[in-house]
Amino acid sequence: MKHLKTIAVALMMFVTATSFVNAQSKVAHIDVTQLLSAMPAMKTAEAELKKLSEQYNADIEASMTEFQNKATQYQNEAPAKTKEENEKRAIELQGIQKNIGEANQRAQQELQKKQAELFEPISKVAKAAIEKVAAAQGFDYVIDAQAGGGLIVYTGKDLLADVKKELNIAN
């Protein structure tokens, strides 16, 4: 019974200490996606990406049309051609189809690369502004309000070293 009282008192002290620490920390939130979409630089970057995407799509669609026309032509001419010639044409069509698939994959990779290139400086500007406003208003933590969003600003005490020490984990 005495052991249970000790645990209860310790638990009460922990809750009180935690409440006190939480009262000391100031936490804010922001919808980073909404912020980014409101930035003029983001709108410009998205327009550039859309234009590039449309260009890639037009090139791939032109290649597909050319492939379909050639496939139709070869199919119509197949009865008049030898078996070897038809096999060569089938291999040629497979090669064209493979090239179109590779071009599509390259286009996707280039779009991702361009997106990262365009969005990185915009994200840095937004993060710096969030950090500046948080510091000016005395916030220790700023959390992204989006589901799955993470911590953006974290100036409060990091307990990792203390908890590792408590668990006898080497740094």
BELRA-V29064 format. One record per backbone hydrogen bond with DSSP energy under -0.5 kcal/mol. CO is the residue of the C=O (numbers start at 1). NH is the residue of the N-H. E is the energy in kcal/mol with one decimal. If there is no record, write none. Layout:
co: [CO/CO]
nh: [NH/NH]
e: [E/E]
//
This chain:
co: [1/2/3/4/5/6/7/8/9/10/11/12/13/14/15/16/17/18/19/20/21/25/26/26/28/30/30/31/32/33/34/35/35/36/39/39/40/41/42/43/44/45/46/47/48/49/50/51/52/53/54/55/56/57/58/59/60/61/62/63/64/65/66/67/68/69/70/71/72/73/74/77/77/78/82/83/84/85/86/87/88/89/90/91/92/93/94/95/96/97/98/99/100/101/102/103/104/105/106/107/108/109/110/111/112/113/114/115/116/117/118/119/120/121/122/123/124/125/126/127/128/129/130/131/132/133/134/134/135/140/140/141/142/142/143/146/150/153/157/159/160/161/162/163/164/165]
nh: [5/6/7/8/9/10/11/12/13/14/15/16/17/18/19/20/21/22/23/24/25/27/140/141/143/32/145/35/36/37/38/38/39/39/42/43/44/45/46/47/48/49/50/51/52/53/54/55/56/57/58/59/60/61/62/63/64/65/66/67/68/69/70/71/72/73/74/75/76/77/78/80/81/81/86/87/88/89/90/91/92/93/94/95/96/97/98/99/100/101/102/103/104/105/106/107/108/109/110/111/112/113/114/115/116/117/118/119/120/121/122/123/124/125/126/127/128/129/130/131/132/133/134/135/136/137/138/139/138/155/156/28/152/153/30/149/144/142/159/163/164/165/166/167/169/168]
e: [-1.8/-2.0/-2.0/-2.4/-2.7/-2.5/-2.7/-2.4/-2.5/-2.3/-2.5/-2.4/-2.8/-2.8/-2.5/-2.4/-2.6/-2.8/-2.2/-1.2/-1.4/-0.5/-1.9/-2.0/-2.5/-1.2/-3.1/-2.2/-3.1/-2.4/-1.1/-0.6/-0.7/-1.1/-0.7/-1.6/-2.1/-2.3/-2.8/-2.0/-2.1/-2.5/-2.5/-2.3/-2.3/-2.7/-2.5/-1.9/-2.4/-2.7/-2.3/-2.2/-2.4/-2.7/-2.2/-2.0/-2.4/-2.4/-2.4/-2.5/-2.9/-2.5/-2.3/-2.7/-2.4/-2.5/-2.8/-2.2/-2.4/-2.1/-1.0/-1.1/-0.6/-1.4/-2.4/-2.1/-2.2/-2.2/-2.3/-2.3/-2.4/-2.6/-2.1/-2.2/-2.3/-2.5/-2.4/-2.5/-2.2/-2.1/-2.5/-2.4/-2.3/-2.1/-2.7/-2.4/-2.1/-2.3/-2.8/-2.4/-2.3/-2.5/-2.7/-2.5/-2.4/-2.3/-2.4/-2.9/-2.0/-0.6/-0.7/-2.8/-2.2/-2.0/-2.3/-2.7/-2.4/-2.1/-2.4/-2.7/-2.3/-2.5/-2.7/-2.4/-2.4/-2.0/-0.6/-2.8/-0.8/-3.0/-0.6/-2.2/-3.3/-1.2/-2.0/-2.5/-2.5/-1.6/-0.6/-2.8/-2.6/-2.1/-2.3/-2.0/-3.3/-1.3]
//
